[in-house]
Amino acid sequence: MTHATSQEAVAGTSSNQGNEFLTFTLGKEEYGIEILKVQEIRGYDAVTTLANTPEFIKGVINLRGIIVPIVDMRIKFHLGNVEYNQFTVVIILNIVNRVVGMVVDGVSDVITLNPEQVKPAPEFGSAIDTKYVMGLGTVDERMLILVDIEKLMTSSDMELVDVAIA
């Protein structure tokens, strides 16, 4: 995906239309994901661990009869020491008709970004592979890493969502 198409994806179809993002923190960085992918936000509860899963998959929870895999994004992005506290939350996502939870340090707010507030991601190594970054959003003095959460969760290294789209 080129920067132009990733910016168009963020910008939406209308040049005056902004997109809403849920912002959350992982370590010292602030991230944003499209609000339309978010089903709900919950406090972190104990999960049922499964054998032979990657380290970043903490386990599963039963969410009103649906078994939901829980991914710890701090482990996935290699952000060092993982501590669970009263601010730790699970963002429940609906990705390609599959429900997945992701553990983050905390949720900040919902913001609307206009196309001019989104810049292309730099092309150098970082904690998150730039192929999953839609761009960098700026709000006042804040810089947000905008994650293409659907592309990340459906990637082959996550093995969470079977993509059967023709």
Order of alpha helices (4+ residues) and beta strands (2+ residues): alpha-beta-beta-beta-beta-beta-alpha-beta-beta-beta-beta-beta-beta-alpha
